């Protein structure tokens, strides 16, 4: 996956098993963003890592799943509401064996596989992630199911 090296704040990951999405409920702590809401794996960038490395590191920390970068088949950059910070949204397909191997970390209350459509419809899900997942699901199948992403499809 090619990344242009532009600065970004973090990355989120749609980790899918068929039509189901790996989600977790955030801690109910008013000092963190989106307390108690449904969220996707991902978080802030560390050091000089790229978007895929960031999202996959977070997947390993939060769910105990280590995947290679070449498993990422979708990527899109978004400009956040502050008009400055860029965040990336990526996607991978999981196997049943990988889901069975999940070892939930110490952030969040619990995890589940949730139908992607239910996440989008759930008002308890992080709002921008509902939108970003909707963009991913609406993408042409030739984009959604590529083995790799060769370029960043832009900002929204």
N, C-alpha and C positions, 0 to 999 in steps of 0.2 A: 504494500500500500504506500503510495506516495503522499507526502505531506510537504507543503511549501516552506516550512520552517517559521511561519508567522506565529507570533505570540498567541497564547490562548490560556484560559483559566482552568479548564478541566474538561472531562469527557464523561458521557453516560453511554450505557450499553444495553441494547435490546438483545437479551440472550434467550433465544426461542427454541422450544421443542414443539415442532409442528406449529399449531396456532396458539400454543400456550407460552406465556412470558414469565421469566424468573423475576420475582418481585420480593421486596421486603417492606415491612412497616418500620418507619423511622422511630427512634426513641422519642418518647413524649416529654421532651425537655424544651422549655420555652426559649432557651438560650441558643438553639440551633435553628437553621432555616428549615421550614416545613415540618415542624414537630408533629409526630404521630401520623404523617401521611404515608401512603404507599409510594415507594421509590424504586428505582432501577439501580443496578450496580454502577459504580462510577464515583468520581469525585475530583478533587483538585490535582492539578499537575504537580509533579515533583521533579526538580532539576531540569534537565534538558530533554525529558522524554517526549515523544510524539503522542498524538491523540490515541492511537491504537495501544501503544505501550501503557499509557495512563489508564485507559479503560480496562485493559486486561490485568494490570497490576491490582486495580481495585477489585476486579472479579475474584482474583486469587485471595486477597485479604478478606473480603466480605463473605465469600462462599467456598473458599478452598479449592477452586477450580483453576488450573493452570492451562491456558490454551496458547498456541502459537499465533503470532500476528497474521499469518496467512489464512487463518480461519475467518478474519473480518471480511465481510463481503459487501458492506454498505457503510458509507461515511458521508456526513453532511455537517457543515459548520453553520452555527447560528450566532447572530449578534444578540446579546442579552439586553434586557430593558434599560441598562445604564448607558447604552449606546457606545460602549467602549469594549467590554469584555466579550470575547468569543468563546463559545463552548462547542464541543463536537459531540455528535450523536452517531453511534456506530451500531452494527448488528452482527451477530454470529448465530449459527445454528448449533444447538446442543444435541447430544445423543442421550438415549435413555440411561446408559451407563454413567454418563457424566452427571446427570441429574441425581441418580442414585448415590453418587459419590460426594454430593454437596456436604460440606461441613461449615455450617453457619458460624460466622465470626462473632465478635463481641459488640458490634454496632447494630442497633436495631432490635426490635422486639421479637420478630419471627419472620419466616419466609414462606413462600408458596409459589406454585405454578398457577397462573391465573390466565384465563382466556384473554388474548390481547384486546378484543373488543370490550371486555368487561373493564379492563384497566382504563381504556379511553373514556368509557361512560361513567367511571367512578369519581365522584366529586372529592373523594378522599385520596386521590392520586395527585402527585405534583403536577400542577396545571400545564407548564410548558412541556413536560414529558408526555402528557396525553396528546398534545399537538404534534410533537416530533414523531411519536410512534405512529400517529395517523398519517403523517407524510410518508414514513417508511412503508406502511402497509398499502398506501395508495400508489407507490412507485411501480413503474412498469416491472414486470417479472424479470426482464433481462437485467435490470438494475438490482432488484432485491435479491437475486440468487446468483450473482457473479461469485466466482471463487475469490477474487481479489478486487480491490478498488484501485484504479490507476490514477485517478485524480480526484480532487475535492470538488464535488458538484456545486459548491457555492454557499452563500449565506442567505438566510431568510430573515 
